[in-house]
């Protein structure tokens, strides 16, 4: 049951996380590119249309999504590189030591949720392992480079803006980097950065949709979900049922409040990660000799310490959240338990056809 709940929590958190990207894309478009999409039905229609179009791209194939994401990453980072270079002569290092304006309340809940939201879901790449050649060699290298590249892409532009721009702390809100770009170089860079932000949101949505769809495929292949969830498209060999389900969930969630989506994604994902860490330690203890495509080169005590550090942060993040998010998390957990019970009944009564579960999972 722990494995099933872990998969369900991870998938639900992934869907909450992914649904933010069409929302962000719509927000970015409305600033300068298309003010008519700022609110109301035009904005809802734009979110729906962009989500469906991007889902169709996912349906065509994972290879296309991969190359498309790489191109989008380059284009979305280019405006930030330009802003950083232009800001260098204007940087005053003493601004980096500022503790903020006096009297301004520090919102640790918002800070932790935003920080965690920007830096989580690294484990999603595991759902694509079956589509990658030699994942045991490719994944560690890719993750190592990605972690360094991601941290630098956050830190360097942030240091450039905080060092070159002097504004009140209240101005630092959603989309302030675009305002800072206008202050540093002019409106042309602001528009360019907004376009880059839209492209970044598109790339993130595509990656998240792919990982979620293949997660559904994987859960069906190991017997957690009915066999028909593992169906692939005849022309493109993509998990079309997973893509349809994930797209529908993203559209539904994208109309919720932005802050609640972020906090809910973090809470559900945190619960899933705690289950994943528990399952990881259990499997390494119970099935230590089992052959694995990739094995973390550490003994069990070291693995426990390694998992305790992020677990402490996850618990702290869950404690700092608010009541609405707790209710959403409780509802998702209850739904997951009910779904597990329903699938168990369907499997026992042979109402639906399931693939046999792997021996290691069944025995644990």
Secondary structure, 3 states (H helix, E strand, C coil): CHHHHHHHHHHHHHHHHHHHHHHHHHHHHHHCCCHHHCCHHHHHHHHHHHHHHHHHHHHHCHHHHHHHHHHHHHHHHHHHHHHHHHHHHHCCHHHHHCCCCCCCCCCHHHHHHHHHHHHCCHHHHHHHHHHCCCHHHHHHHHHHHHHHHHHHHHHHHHHHHHHHCCCCHHHCCCCHHHHHHHHHHCHHHHHHHHHHHHHHHHHHHHHHHHHHHHHHHHHHHCCCCCHHHHCCCCCCCCCHHHHHHHHHHHHHHCCCCHHHHHHHHHHHHHHHHHHHHHHHHHHHHHCCCCCCCCCCCCCHHHHHHHHHHHHHHHHHHHHCCCHHHHHHHHHHHHHHHHHHHHHHHHHHCCCCCCCCCCHHHHHC
